[in-house]
């Protein structure tokens, strides 16, 4: 263990639980998501980013972890959950001017908030389960002008001026070093997050989450919300795969050979 006092911010999101969406309830008339009518969860990849931060703190006990999200007032629930798990502070960025933001406008607001904190390290999930773009983390790093590493799976070492981490791919692993301050996004194969701590829950269940509005930030309002969003969603629809025909076969070599020949004869493959 060391006595390095890292200042870490973990970007989290109250994401729509896409496993429980109902057709016809997803979109508002203006092309924004109807979040009020949809169930929400703590975005899974962001939880893994929180776990990564907690492991750094275990090695550097003087570290402080702040969780931050942008959303409506009810998004404070994921921040409080992060506090119950082990985060130290929480900031909710909430203002009607932020509403309807695409990834560019979202990343701008997050970057302006982070600039007020000047963290040594920013951690975030690679993507959210409701958007799946993987854009917000890299865009935040670009706004801040700091290095970024994506698809991180494990921290190898973190010291005063650099972080060394592993990235895992299908056929190989990479060990990278990056100067701090930096932004890291975690891959879905990173370590699962630990559960909430009962003592922390009892201690902080009545806490008030700190809220920042547009007045708290030194930002250009033309970059906020719908005004600052070049991406507009015109329509969302469901695609249902329907099985048209099936063929049952045994496991003998003869049946398999006959099946392959049938595919070739019918020109189903080249």
C-alpha positions, 0 to 999 in steps of 0.5 A, a space after each residue: 500500500 501507498 499513501 498516494 492521494 488520488 482523486 478519482 471520478 467515476 462516470 455512471 448512468 441510470 440506464 434504461 433496462 432494455 430487457 424490460 422495455 415495452 413497444 410503444 413506450 420507448 420514444 417521446 414525440 420529439 425523438 427523445 427517450 421516454 425515460 419516465 415510463 421505462 424501468 432503469 438500472 445502474 449501467 453494468 459497465 459503469 459498475 465495473 468502472 466503480 470496482 476498478 476505482 475501489 481496487 485502486 483505493 484499496 492499494 492507496 487508502 488516501 484516494 477519494 472516489 466521486 461518482 457523477 451522473 447527468 440526468 433527472 433527479 431520480 438518477 440520484 438513486 444510482 449515485 446513492 447505490 455507488 455510495 453504499 458500495 464504497 464511493 466517497 462523494 456523489 454529484 448529480 448534474 441535473 437541469 432542464 437545459 441538459 435534457 434531450 442531450 445526445 452523446 456530444 452534449 452529454 460529454 460536454 456537460 460532464 467535461 465542464 463538471 470534471 474541469 471544476 474537480 480536476 481529477 487525477 483519473 476518470 473512469 467510465 464504462 465502455 458503453 451503456 446498455 440503452 445507447 451502446 454507442 461507446 462514445 461518451 467516455 472518449 468524447 469527454 477525454 477529447 473535451 478535456 484534452 487528456 489521454 484516454 485508454 479504452 477496453 481496460 480490464 484490470 489495473 496493474 499499477 497506479 502511481 503519482 504520474 502514470 497508470 499501467 493497465 491491461 486490455 484483453 482481446 479475443 486472442 491477446 492481452 495488452 499492457 499499456 502505460 498512460 500518463 495522468 491525468 487520464 480517462 479510462 473506459 472499462 470493458 465488459 469483461 472487467 471484474 464484477 462490482 462488489 455488492 452494497 455494504 450494509 453498514 454504509 447503507 444504514 449510514 448514508 440512506 438519508 444523505 442528500 446528493 449534491 446537485 449541480 445545475 447549468 449555473 454551476 458550470 462555466 459552459 456555453 449553453 448552446 452546447 447543452 441539451 437538444 440545442 447542442 445535439 447534432 444527433 437526432 433520433 427520428 424513429 425506434 422500432 423492434 426487429 423480431 426474428 421469425 423462424 421460417 423453416 427448420 430441419 432436424 437431423 441426427 448425428 451420423 456422418 452420413 446425415 451430415 454429409 447429405 445435409 451439406 450437399 443439400 445446402 450446396 445443391 440449393 446454392 445456399 452457400 457459395 
